Amino acid sequence: MWNKLRTSLPLQLVFAALTAWAASSLVTNGTVVADQAWFQFITLGKTLYLGLLKMVVGIVVMLSLLQGITSIGSTMRLKKIGYTTITFYSFTSVLAISLGLGAALMMPAWQPLSAPVEVAEGVKLISSDATGGGAIASKLLEMALVNPVAALAQGNLLAIVVFSIMLGVALLSALPEKHPLFAVLSGLNSGVNKAVSAIIRLAPLAVFSIVFEFSLAGNDNLFSQLLMFALLVFVLTLIHGAVVLPSIAKLATGISMRRLFKALSAPMAMAFATSSSSATLPLSMQTAENELGVSQSTSSMVLPLGAVMNMDGTALFEGVAAIFLAQLFGVDLTTSGLVMIFIMAMVSSIGAPGMPSGSMSGMQMVLLAAGIPLEAIAILLIIERPLDTFRTAVNVEGDLIASLVIDKWTSAKPALSDEASWRASSELC
């Protein structure tokens, strides 16, 4: 058990949260400890973790988007299949975010933490007085068209996103497919992701600090609310993966849900076990070609691109999490705030690292854009890892369905009937 605790981050996070809750119950007078030296020492964990996250968030967003765009390979490939692929992925992401936000807003409001929490200042990309469509669009343009160096310094994530997309498309158009700069971008992105992974290893310290502080202030219902939040995310992810995506496949290609899930069972199981869409990519490509009859030219374009930018489960999770944390921290989300959550959940799912808990880097964008304290990430980490396995499986399912649909749309061959598909699949086996 001790060896598992030393190597398993999810176990460390749960242990830190439970230990903090138990330790806070031993303090009889929580109102007088805030000025004591030992309490200030405990909160250093939160300060260290959040400071490191703020240090890298802008760079993570820029490099992730640049690699996601330049990984397409060339503008010719982008024109041939890329536009259709990006449109399909954007459509399913919009459906996922809409499902998450709609369900979260219809749910009874989460009970706010009793401890007063200072909302982050200077990070909201749209002011609360922007309520009309024209005002929101005007504010968006104001914040988007900013010098990228100033945007990095100020944490203006919308400007960073716009600049990264412009630069990525320009590089894709101006440079040959195998240009060394693309390898440099890939290396830098891998290095920054490695740094983020190292920072996340410090999360137990932040979880202990935050849970101890909140429990001391009388927020004893934090764990019960986290459990209900996790259940909501699981149910919504299940609906998207078992109803929405298969329905799209059925309407677009005529494939039966029975055959679809039989073909997708192996890559979805691997995605569930590894929590990594990138690690599942070779099996996904084999499944698409051998079990679903997708052409090699389509699968080699659609699936790698999907592993980088198609994160339906992640987008849904981030939308629901933003509503949950905003209500938990007493942040009043106006229309403009909901617009920013929608946009940032959409954008942050593009280029999210295809590794366990990779969505946490994108979650920073959503929180900062909505003015939610960054420390809320540490709360999410308590239950994020189990949820990550389910949404990764849905991400991979979305990639494979996209390859099937896009292959039919872009090829001249007629779709196989369900009976013929079964025969073809049997012959391949």
Phi, psi and chi 1 to 4 in degrees:
 res  aa     phi    psi   chi1   chi2   chi3   chi4
   1 MET       -  -41.5  177.7   63.0 -177.9      -
   2 TRP   -64.5  -38.8  177.1 -111.3      -      -
   3 ASN   -64.4  -39.2  -71.5  -27.0      -      -
   4 LYS   -64.7  -38.8  -75.2 -173.7  176.5 -179.4
   5 LEU   -65.1  -34.2 -174.8   60.6      -      -
   6 ARG   -71.8  -28.9  -75.3 -167.3  -52.9  164.3
   7 THR  -107.1  -16.9   57.6      -      -      -
   8 SER  -101.6  112.5  173.3      -      -      -
   9 LEU   -63.9  -43.1 -179.7   60.1      -      -
  10 PRO   -57.1  -41.7  -26.7   35.4      -      -
  11 LEU   -65.1  -38.5  -75.4  179.1      -      -
  12 GLN   -63.3  -39.6  -67.6  171.9   12.7      -
  13 LEU   -66.7  -44.7  -66.4  170.7      -      -
  14 VAL   -64.1  -42.8  172.9      -      -      -
  15 PHE   -62.5  -42.7  179.3   78.1      -      -
  16 ALA   -63.5  -41.5      -      -      -      -
  17 ALA   -65.8  -46.2      -      -      -      -
  18 LEU   -66.6  -39.8  -66.5  176.3      -      -
  19 THR   -63.7  -41.3  -56.0      -      -      -
  20 ALA   -64.0  -42.1      -      -      -      -
  21 TRP   -63.3  -42.8  175.2   78.7      -      -
  22 ALA   -65.3  -40.8      -      -      -      -
  23 ALA   -65.8  -38.0      -      -      -      -
  24 SER   -66.7  -30.0   67.9      -      -      -
  25 SER   -70.4  -17.1   64.8      -      -      -
  26 LEU   -83.3  -14.8  -60.2  176.5      -      -
  27 VAL   -87.0  116.6 -179.8      -      -      -
  28 THR   -79.6  -29.8   56.7      -      -      -
  29 ASN  -126.4   89.5 -170.1   -6.5      -      -
  30 GLY   -73.4  -11.4      -      -      -      -
  31 THR   -81.3  -12.9   60.0      -      -      -
  32 VAL  -112.9    1.1  -61.5      -      -      -
  33 VAL   -86.2  -15.9  -59.5      -      -      -
  34 ALA   -61.8  -27.7      -      -      -      -
  35 ASP   -93.1   -0.6  -64.7  -31.4      -      -
  36 GLN   -85.5  149.1  -62.2 -172.4   14.6      -
  37 ALA   -63.2  -39.4      -      -      -      -
  38 TRP   -66.1  -33.4   62.4  -91.9      -      -
  39 PHE   -68.8  -40.5 -178.6   78.7      -      -
  40 GLN   -62.6  -34.3  -61.2  -64.7  -31.7      -
  41 PHE   -66.9  -40.3 -179.2   77.5      -      -
  42 ILE   -62.5  -38.8  -72.9  177.3      -      -
  43 THR   -74.7   -7.0   58.4      -      -      -
  44 LEU   -61.8  -31.5  -75.5  178.0      -      -
  45 GLY   -60.4  -44.0      -      -      -      -
  46 LYS   -65.1  -43.3  177.3 -179.2   73.6  172.9
  47 THR   -62.1  -43.1  -56.1      -      -      -
  48 LEU   -64.7  -48.0  173.4   65.2      -      -
  49 TYR   -64.5  -48.8  179.8   73.0      -      -
  50 LEU   -68.0  -35.7  -61.1 -179.9      -      -
  51 GLY   -63.2  -41.6      -      -      -      -
  52 LEU   -67.0  -38.4  -71.1  171.7      -      -
  53 LEU   -63.4  -45.6  -78.5 -178.8      -      -
  54 LYS   -62.6  -30.7  -69.0  176.5 -178.1  177.0
  55 MET   -65.2  -33.7 -176.6 -173.5  -59.8      -
  56 VAL  -108.8   -9.0  -59.5      -      -      -
  57 VAL   -59.9  -44.0   58.9      -      -      -
  58 GLY   -63.4  -43.4      -      -      -      -
  59 ILE   -65.5  -40.0  -59.9  -62.5      -      -
  60 VAL   -60.4  -45.6  167.4      -      -      -
  61 VAL   -62.2  -47.4  170.7      -      -      -
  62 MET   -62.8  -49.9  177.6  175.9  -71.8      -
  63 LEU   -68.4  -36.8  -69.1  177.4      -      -
  64 SER   -63.3  -44.6  -65.6      -      -      -
  65 LEU   -67.8  -41.9  -75.6  173.5      -      -
  66 LEU   -60.6  -44.2  -76.8  174.6      -      -
  67 GLN   -68.9  -38.4 -174.0 -176.2    9.7      -
  68 GLY   -60.2  -40.0      -      -      -      -
  69 ILE   -75.9  -46.5  -66.1  170.1      -      -
  70 THR   -71.4  -18.0   55.6      -      -      -
  71 SER   -70.4  -11.5   65.9      -      -      -
  72 ILE   -61.0  -32.5  -66.4  173.4      -      -
  73 GLY   108.6  -49.1      -      -      -      -
  74 SER  -166.4  159.2   69.1      -      -      -
  75 THR   -68.4  -25.9   51.9      -      -      -
  76 MET   -65.9  -44.2  -69.6  -59.1  -65.3      -
  77 ARG   -66.7  -35.9  -64.5 -176.6   70.8 -165.2
  78 LEU   -62.1  -42.4  179.3   62.1      -      -
  79 LYS   -70.5  -34.1  -68.6  176.4 -178.4  177.9
  80 LYS   -71.4  -53.9 -176.6  177.4 -179.9 -178.4
  81 ILE  -124.4  -24.8  -60.1  178.8      -      -
  82 GLY   -59.6  -42.5      -      -      -      -
  83 TYR   -60.6  -45.2  -71.3  154.8      -      -
  84 THR   -64.4  -41.6  -54.1      -      -      -
  85 THR   -63.2  -48.8  -56.4      -      -      -
  86 ILE   -63.7  -38.9  -67.8  172.5      -      -
  87 THR   -63.1  -43.6  -60.1      -      -      -
  88 PHE   -65.3  -47.0 -176.2   86.6      -      -
  89 TYR   -61.4  -39.8  -75.6  153.7      -      -
  90 SER   -64.1  -39.9  -60.4      -      -      -
  91 PHE   -62.3  -48.1  172.5   68.3      -      -
  92 THR   -67.8  -33.3   56.9      -      -      -
  93 SER   -66.3  -40.1  -66.3      -      -      -
  94 VAL   -61.1  -42.8  166.2      -      -      -
  95 LEU   -61.5  -43.0  -69.5  179.6      -      -
  96 ALA   -65.0  -45.9      -      -      -      -
  97 ILE   -65.8  -41.2  -60.6  170.6      -      -
  98 SER   -62.3  -41.9  -60.2      -      -      -
  99 LEU   -60.6  -45.7  174.7   63.4      -      -
 100 GLY   -66.2  -49.6      -      -      -      -
 101 LEU   -65.0  -42.7  -72.1  178.5      -      -
 102 GLY   -61.7  -46.2      -      -      -      -
 103 ALA   -66.6  -40.8      -      -      -      -
 104 ALA   -65.0  -37.4      -      -      -      -
 105 LEU   -74.0  -27.7  -69.4  172.7      -      -
 106 MET   -80.7  -18.8  -73.1 -170.6  -65.4      -
 107 MET   -71.3  154.1  -67.9  -74.3  -68.3      -
 108 PRO   -57.4  143.6  -23.3   32.8      -      -
 109 ALA   -60.6  140.2      -      -      -      -
 110 TRP   -70.7  146.7  -56.4   96.5      -      -
 111 GLN   -72.9  124.8 -175.8  177.4  -13.9      -
 112 PRO   -64.9  153.0  -17.2   29.7      -      -
 113 LEU   -65.2  140.3  -61.0  172.0      -      -
 114 SER   -74.3  -21.9   58.2      -      -      -
 115 ALA   -76.0  131.6      -      -      -      -
 116 PRO   -65.7  129.2   23.7  -31.8      -      -
 117 VAL  -118.4  129.7 -179.7      -      -      -
 118 GLU   -78.0  120.3 -178.6 -179.9   -7.5      -
 119 VAL   -72.7  139.1  177.6      -      -      -
 120 ALA   -58.5  133.3      -      -      -      -
 121 GLU  -102.4  150.8  -63.7 -179.6   -0.3      -
 122 GLY    76.3    9.2      -      -      -      -
 123 VAL  -114.4  -14.8  -65.9      -      -      -
 124 LYS   -67.6  131.8  -83.8 -165.8  176.3 -177.5
 125 LEU   -86.0  -16.7  -60.7 -174.1      -      -
 126 ILE  -131.4  129.5  -56.2 -179.5      -      -
 127 SER   -72.2  157.7   60.2      -      -      -
 128 SER   -68.5  -14.8   58.6      -      -      -
 129 ASP   -85.4   -4.6   59.5  -13.8      -      -
 130 ALA   -87.7   99.3      -      -      -      -
 131 THR  -112.3  -30.9   55.1      -      -      -
 132 GLY   -81.6  161.5      -      -      -      -
 133 GLY   -61.0  -41.6      -      -      -      -
 134 GLY   -65.4  -40.1      -      -      -      -
 135 ALA   -65.9  -40.7      -      -      -      -
 136 ILE   -64.0  -44.1  -67.8  175.0      -      -
 137 ALA   -62.5  -39.8      -      -      -      -
 138 SER   -63.8  -44.7  176.8      -      -      -
 139 LYS   -65.3  -38.8  -69.6  -68.6 -177.0 -179.6
 140 LEU   -59.7  -45.8  -80.9  171.2      -      -
 141 LEU   -65.2  -40.1  -72.5  175.5      -      -
 142 GLU   -58.3  -44.5  -83.1 -176.5   31.2      -
 143 MET   -81.1  -24.7  -60.5  -53.7  -61.9      -
 144 ALA   -79.3  -35.9      -      -      -      -
 145 LEU   -93.2   73.0  -54.4  179.8      -      -
 146 VAL  -129.7  148.8  173.8      -      -      -
 147 ASN   -52.9  128.8 -178.1  -75.3      -      -
 148 PRO   -62.8  -32.9   19.1  -31.1      -      -
 149 VAL   -65.4  -44.1  176.9      -      -      -
 150 ALA   -64.1  -36.9      -      -      -      -
 151 ALA   -63.5  -41.4      -      -      -      -
 152 LEU   -64.0  -40.8  -75.5  169.6      -      -
 153 ALA   -68.5  -35.8      -      -      -      -
 154 GLN   -93.3   -5.3  -62.1  166.8    5.3      -
 155 GLY    71.7   28.4      -      -      -      -
 156 ASN   -81.9   91.4 -175.6  -19.4      -      -
 157 LEU   -69.8  -31.5  -64.7  178.1      -      -
 158 LEU   -63.5  -43.6 -176.1   58.8      -      -
 159 ALA   -64.9  -37.5      -      -      -      -
 160 ILE   -63.2  -42.1  -65.7  172.2      -      -
 161 VAL   -63.3  -47.9  166.7      -      -      -
 162 VAL   -61.9  -46.0  171.1      -      -      -
 163 PHE   -63.5  -41.2  174.1   76.6      -      -
 164 SER   -63.5  -41.0  -59.5      -      -      -
 165 ILE   -65.2  -45.3  -67.3  174.3      -      -
 166 MET   -60.8  -46.4  -69.6  173.9   58.1      -
 167 LEU   -66.8  -40.8 -179.6   59.9      -      -
 168 GLY   -61.9  -45.7      -      -      -      -
 169 VAL   -64.9  -39.6  172.7      -      -      -
 170 ALA   -63.7  -43.7      -      -      -      -
 171 LEU   -63.5  -40.0  -68.9  175.1      -      -
 172 LEU   -63.7  -34.4 -158.8   60.6      -      -
 173 SER   -79.8  -34.3  -57.3      -      -      -
 174 ALA   -90.6  -26.0      -      -      -      -
 175 LEU  -111.1  150.8  -58.8  177.7      -      -
 176 PRO   -67.6  162.0   21.6  -32.3      -      -
 177 GLU   -59.9  -36.2 -176.6  173.6  -11.6      -
 178 LYS  -100.8   26.3  -59.4  -62.8 -176.2 -179.5
 179 HIS   -63.3  140.1 -164.5  -81.4      -      -
 180 PRO   -58.7  -26.0  -23.5   32.3      -      -
 181 LEU   -61.5  -34.1 -179.0   58.5      -      -
 182 PHE   -66.5  -36.9  -64.2  150.9      -      -
 183 ALA   -67.3  -36.2      -      -      -      -
 184 VAL   -64.2  -44.9  171.7      -      -      -
 185 LEU   -60.3  -42.2  -74.0  174.2      -      -
 186 SER   -63.3  -41.8  177.5      -      -      -
 187 GLY   -65.1  -43.2      -      -      -      -
 188 LEU   -62.3  -42.7  -72.5  172.8      -      -
 189 ASN   -63.1  -41.6 -165.4   51.2      -      -
 190 SER   -63.6  -40.3  -62.0      -      -      -
 191 GLY   -64.9  -43.7      -      -      -      -
 192 VAL   -65.9  -40.1  171.2      -      -      -
 193 ASN   -63.3  -34.5  -73.8  -23.5      -      -
 194 LYS   -65.3  -40.3 -169.1   72.7  173.3  179.0
 195 ALA   -64.4  -41.1      -      -      -      -
 196 VAL   -62.8  -40.9  171.6      -      -      -
 197 SER   -61.1  -39.1  -61.9      -      -      -
 198 ALA   -66.7  -38.9      -      -      -      -
 199 ILE   -64.5  -40.9  -67.5  172.0      -      -
 200 ILE   -63.2  -26.2  -69.9  177.8      -      -
 201 ARG   -63.9  -20.2  -62.2  -60.2  -57.8 -178.2
 202 LEU   -86.2   -0.4  -59.8  174.9      -      -
 203 ALA   -58.3  -35.4      -      -      -      -
 204 PRO   -56.8  -34.9  -28.5   36.3      -      -
 205 LEU   -63.9  -44.0  -64.5  175.7      -      -
 206 ALA   -67.4  -40.3      -      -      -      -
 207 VAL   -61.8  -43.6  167.1      -      -      -
 208 PHE   -60.4  -47.0 -176.9   89.6      -      -
 209 SER   -60.8  -47.7  -61.2      -      -      -
 210 ILE   -70.6  -46.0  -67.8  170.8      -      -
 211 VAL   -64.6  -39.1  172.6      -      -      -
 212 PHE   -61.9  -45.5 -177.2   85.0      -      -
 213 GLU   -64.6  -44.8 -174.5  176.9   -2.1      -
 214 PHE   -68.4  -42.0  -72.6  166.1      -      -
 215 SER   -64.4  -35.9  -61.0      -      -      -
 216 LEU   -65.1  -30.4 -150.1   60.1      -      -
 217 ALA   -86.9    4.3      -      -      -      -
 218 GLY    95.7   16.3      -      -      -      -
 219 ASN   -89.9   63.1  -65.3  -59.6      -      -
 220 ASP   -73.8  -14.7  -62.8  -33.5      -      -
 221 ASN   -90.8    9.6   61.5  -13.5      -      -
 222 LEU   -60.2  -45.0  177.7   61.0      -      -
 223 PHE   -67.7  -40.4  -72.3  100.6      -      -
 224 SER   -65.3  -37.6   61.8      -      -      -
 225 GLN   -70.0  -37.1  -65.1 -153.3   89.4      -
 226 LEU   -62.4  -39.4  -87.8  175.0      -      -
 227 LEU   -64.4  -43.4 -177.6   60.5      -      -
 228 MET   -66.4  -37.7  -67.4  -57.3  -62.4      -
 229 PHE   -62.2  -45.9  163.2   74.1      -      -
 230 ALA   -61.0  -40.2      -      -      -      -
 231 LEU   -63.9  -41.7 -179.2   60.8      -      -
 232 LEU   -62.4  -46.1  174.6   62.4      -      -
 233 VAL   -62.4  -41.9  171.4      -      -      -
 234 PHE   -61.4  -46.0  172.3   76.1      -      -
 235 VAL   -63.6  -44.0  170.3      -      -      -
 236 LEU   -66.0  -39.9  -67.5  176.6      -      -
 237 THR   -64.1  -38.9  -55.5      -      -      -
 238 LEU   -64.2  -41.0 -173.6   62.7      -      -
 239 ILE   -63.0  -44.3  -68.8  173.0      -      -
 240 HIS   -64.5  -42.1 -172.4   72.4      -      -
 241 GLY   -78.5  -30.8      -      -      -      -
 242 ALA   -99.0  -16.8      -      -      -      -
 243 VAL  -121.7  -56.4  178.0      -      -      -
 244 VAL   -66.0  -56.9  177.0      -      -      -
 245 LEU   -64.0  -46.2  -69.1  176.4      -      -
 246 PRO   -61.7  -33.5  -23.8   34.3      -      -
 247 SER   -64.8  -39.8  -62.3      -      -      -
 248 ILE   -61.5  -44.4  -66.6  174.1      -      -
 249 ALA   -62.4  -41.4      -      -      -      -
 250 LYS   -64.8  -46.0  175.4   68.9  174.4  177.5
 251 LEU   -67.5  -37.0  -68.9  172.7      -      -
 252 ALA   -84.3  -31.2      -      -      -      -
 253 THR  -124.3  -16.6   67.9      -      -      -
 254 GLY    83.2    2.5      -      -      -      -
 255 ILE   -69.4  141.7 -170.9  172.6      -      -
 256 SER   -77.5  151.5   69.1      -      -      -
 257 MET   -65.6  -31.6  -68.2 -168.0 -178.9      -
 258 ARG   -62.6  -49.2 -179.4 -176.0  176.5 -171.1
 259 ARG   -67.9  -37.3 -179.6 -172.1  170.1 -129.1
 260 LEU   -60.3  -50.5  178.5   66.8      -      -
 261 PHE   -71.8  -28.0  -79.2  112.4      -      -
 262 LYS   -63.8  -42.0 -177.0  177.6 -174.6  -64.5
 263 ALA   -70.9  -35.0      -      -      -      -
 264 LEU   -87.4   -5.2  -58.7 -173.9      -      -
 265 SER   -60.6  -42.9   58.2      -      -      -
 266 ALA   -67.9  -53.3      -      -      -      -
 267 PRO   -64.3  -33.4   17.5  -29.1      -      -
 268 MET   -67.9  -36.5  -71.8 -177.2   68.3      -
 269 ALA   -66.0  -40.5      -      -      -      -
 270 MET   -66.4  -40.6  175.8  171.6  -78.4      -
 271 ALA   -62.0  -39.2      -      -      -      -
 272 PHE   -63.7  -40.6 -178.5   87.6      -      -
 273 ALA   -75.0  -36.8      -      -      -      -
 274 THR   -96.4  -18.5   62.4      -      -      -
 275 SER    54.5   33.2  -64.7      -      -      -
 276 SER  -140.6  115.2  173.0      -      -      -
 277 SER   -70.3  -31.0   52.5      -      -      -
 278 SER   -67.1  -41.2  -63.0      -      -      -
 279 ALA   -67.9  -24.0      -      -      -      -
 280 THR   -88.3   -9.3  -46.1      -      -      -
 281 LEU   -56.2  -47.0 -176.9   57.3      -      -
 282 PRO   -58.6  -43.1  -25.2   36.1      -      -
 283 LEU   -67.7  -36.3  179.4   58.5      -      -
 284 SER   -62.0  -42.6  -64.5      -      -      -
 285 MET   -65.8  -40.4  -63.9 -176.8   71.6      -
 286 GLN   -64.6  -42.2 -178.5 -178.3   12.3      -
 287 THR   -64.8  -42.9  -61.6      -      -      -
 288 ALA   -60.2  -42.8      -      -      -      -
 289 GLU   -78.7  -43.5  -64.3  168.8   19.6      -
 290 ASN   -87.0  -36.1  -64.9  -16.8      -      -
 291 GLU   -97.6  -33.0  -58.3  -66.1  -26.6      -
 292 LEU  -104.9   -8.0  -63.2  175.5      -      -
 293 GLY    73.5   23.6      -      -      -      -
 294 VAL   -77.5  138.5  176.5      -      -      -
 295 SER   -66.4  151.9   65.0      -      -      -
 296 GLN   -64.5  -35.0 -167.3  -86.1  -24.9      -
 297 SER   -66.2  -35.3   59.7      -      -      -
 298 THR   -74.6  -46.9  -60.4      -      -      -
 299 SER   -64.1  -35.3   65.5      -      -      -
 300 SER   -70.4  -18.4   63.8      -      -      -
 301 MET   -97.3  -48.7  172.1   68.3  179.2      -
 302 VAL   -73.2  -44.4  174.6      -      -      -
 303 LEU   -70.8  -45.9  -67.9  176.1      -      -
 304 PRO   -61.4  -38.0  -24.1   34.9      -      -
 305 LEU   -65.4  -38.4 -170.2   59.6      -      -
 306 GLY   -65.9  -35.9      -      -      -      -
 307 ALA   -63.9  -21.5      -      -      -      -
 308 VAL   -94.4  -43.0  173.7      -      -      -
 309 MET  -121.9   -5.6   67.1  170.7  -67.6      -
 310 ASN  -104.5   97.9 -177.4   43.3      -      -
 311 MET  -128.8   69.6  -53.7  -72.3  178.9      -
 312 ASP   -60.0  -46.7  -72.0   -4.8      -      -
 313 GLY   -62.1  -38.3      -      -      -      -
 314 THR   -66.3  -45.0  -60.2      -      -      -
 315 ALA   -61.6  -42.1      -      -      -      -
 316 LEU   -62.6  -46.4 -173.6  151.7      -      -
 317 PHE   -59.3  -44.1  167.4   78.1      -      -
 318 GLU   -67.9  -35.9  -69.6  175.3   -9.6      -
 319 GLY   -64.9  -47.9      -      -      -      -
 320 VAL   -64.8  -41.8  178.4      -      -      -
 321 ALA   -62.8  -37.1      -      -      -      -
 322 ALA   -64.5  -43.6      -      -      -      -
 323 ILE   -63.9  -45.5  -59.4  -64.3      -      -
 324 PHE   -59.2  -48.7  167.7   68.5      -      -
 325 LEU   -72.0  -34.7  -66.3  173.3      -      -
 326 ALA   -61.3  -44.7      -      -      -      -
 327 GLN   -69.8  -35.3  -65.3  176.0   -7.4      -
 328 LEU   -64.4  -37.8 -153.1   64.3      -      -
 329 PHE   -98.0    6.8  -78.5   80.1      -      -
 330 GLY    71.0   28.5      -      -      -      -
 331 VAL   -87.7  122.7  178.0      -      -      -
 332 ASP   -80.7  110.9 -176.5   21.8      -      -
 333 LEU   -91.4  108.2  -71.3  176.3      -      -
 334 THR   -82.0 -176.3   60.2      -      -      -
 335 THR   -57.3  -41.7  -57.9      -      -      -
 336 SER   -64.5  -36.5   59.7      -      -      -
 337 GLY   -64.7  -40.6      -      -      -      -
 338 LEU   -65.5  -38.6  -67.7  173.9      -      -
 339 VAL   -60.8  -43.3  169.6      -      -      -
 340 MET   -66.5  -39.4  -75.9  -47.5  -55.2      -
 341 ILE   -61.8  -44.1  -70.7  174.5      -      -
 342 PHE   -60.2  -49.1 -172.2   94.6      -      -
 343 ILE   -63.7  -47.2  -67.1  174.0      -      -
 344 MET   -71.8  -33.3  -74.3  -55.9  173.0      -
 345 ALA   -65.0  -37.2      -      -      -      -
 346 MET   -65.7  -49.0 -176.7   82.6  176.2      -
 347 VAL   -70.3  -41.2  171.5      -      -      -
 348 SER   -68.9  -20.8   64.5      -      -      -
 349 SER   -75.4  -14.8   65.4      -      -      -
 350 ILE   -85.1  122.1  -59.1  173.5      -      -
 351 GLY    81.5    8.2      -      -      -      -
 352 ALA   -62.6  135.0      -      -      -      -
 353 PRO   -56.8  132.7  -23.2   32.5      -      -
 354 GLY   -81.5   58.1      -      -      -      -
 355 MET  -139.5  165.3   61.4 -177.7 -174.2      -
 356 PRO   -55.0  134.7  -27.9   35.1      -      -
 357 SER    61.0   21.4  -61.5      -      -      -
 358 GLY   -64.9  -21.3      -      -      -      -
 359 SER   -71.2  -13.7   63.5      -      -      -
 360 MET   -65.5  -29.7  -74.8  -61.6   97.7      -
 361 SER   -67.9  -38.0   60.0      -      -      -
 362 GLY   -72.3  -30.7      -      -      -      -
 363 MET   -62.2  -29.5 -165.7   68.8 -134.0      -
 364 GLN   -60.3  -40.8  -61.9  174.6   59.4      -
 365 MET   -59.7  -45.1  -65.0  174.7   60.3      -
 366 VAL   -65.2  -44.1 -179.7      -      -      -
 367 LEU   -65.4  -46.1  -63.7 -174.6      -      -
 368 LEU   -64.9  -38.6  -70.5  172.7      -      -
 369 ALA   -66.4  -33.3      -      -      -      -
 370 ALA   -91.1   -2.7      -      -      -      -
 371 GLY    78.1   22.7      -      -      -      -
 372 ILE   -89.7  134.9  -58.1  170.1      -      -
 373 PRO   -54.4  137.0  -24.5   33.8      -      -
 374 LEU   -65.5  -22.6 -159.5   56.4      -      -
 375 GLU   -62.8  -16.2   63.7 -166.4   68.5      -
 376 ALA   -62.5  -24.0      -      -      -      -
 377 ILE   -59.5  -39.3  -75.3 -176.8      -      -
 378 ALA   -62.8  -34.3      -      -      -      -
 379 ILE   -66.2  -43.2  -64.7  177.1      -      -
 380 LEU   -62.3  -34.6  -75.5 -177.3      -      -
 381 LEU   -61.9  -21.5  -77.8  170.6      -      -
 382 ILE   -62.0  -37.6  -61.0  173.8      -      -
 383 ILE  -119.4    5.7   45.8   86.8      -      -
 384 GLU   -70.7  -38.7 -169.6  -87.1  -20.5      -
 385 ARG   -62.6  -46.7 -171.6   63.8  178.3   88.6
 386 PRO   -62.1  -38.5  -22.4   33.6      -      -
 387 LEU   -66.6  -29.4  -66.0  175.3      -      -
 388 ASP   -62.0  -33.8 -172.3   37.6      -      -
 389 THR   -65.0  -41.9   59.6      -      -      -
 390 PHE   -69.0  -45.4  -67.5  101.0      -      -
 391 ARG   -71.8  -27.3   66.6  171.6  178.7  -96.5
 392 THR   -66.0  -39.7  -57.8      -      -      -
 393 ALA   -62.0  -39.2      -      -      -      -
 394 VAL   -68.9  -37.2  171.6      -      -      -
 395 ASN   -58.3  -46.4  -68.9  -17.8      -      -
 396 VAL   -67.0  -39.2  169.6      -      -      -
 397 GLU   -59.2  -43.4  176.7 -167.2    4.7      -
 398 GLY   -63.0  -38.2      -      -      -      -
 399 ASP   -61.8  -46.6  -65.7  -14.0      -      -
 400 LEU   -68.4  -40.1  -74.9  162.0      -      -
 401 ILE   -64.3  -38.6  -71.5  176.0      -      -
 402 ALA   -61.0  -43.0      -      -      -      -
 403 SER   -62.9  -38.1   69.1      -      -      -
 404 LEU   -66.9  -46.3  179.0   65.1      -      -
 405 VAL   -67.6  -46.1  172.5      -      -      -
 406 ILE   -67.7  -34.7  -68.0  167.9      -      -
 407 ASP   -63.1  -38.5 -170.4   57.7      -      -
 408 LYS   -68.9  -41.7 -179.7 -175.6  177.3 -176.5
 409 TRP   -65.9  -35.7  -74.2   -7.9      -      -
 410 THR   -99.5   -6.4   57.3      -      -      -
 411 SER  -107.5  157.8   63.3      -      -      -
 412 ALA   -88.2  -15.9      -      -      -      -
 413 LYS   -72.6  143.7   62.1 -178.4 -179.4 -178.6
 414 PRO   -70.4  151.8   26.1  -33.9      -      -
 415 ALA   -70.0  143.4      -      -      -      -
 416 LEU   -69.3  141.7  -71.9  173.5      -      -
 417 SER   -67.6  166.3   66.0      -      -      -
 418 ASP   -64.0  -39.8 -156.4   43.8      -      -
 419 GLU   -67.1  -42.2 -178.1 -179.3   -7.2      -
 420 ALA   -65.7  -34.9      -      -      -      -
 421 SER   -64.0  -40.8  -61.1      -      -      -
 422 TRP   -62.4  -42.4  -86.9  107.7      -      -
 423 ARG   -63.5  -42.5  -70.8 -159.4  -59.2  -91.9
 424 ALA   -64.1  -40.3      -      -      -      -
 425 SER   -65.2  -39.9  178.6      -      -      -
 426 SER   -66.0  -40.1  -58.7      -      -      -
 427 GLU   -64.0  -37.3  -68.7  172.7    2.3      -
 428 LEU   -66.2  -35.0  -74.0  170.0      -      -
 429 CYS   -74.0      -  -65.2      -      -      -
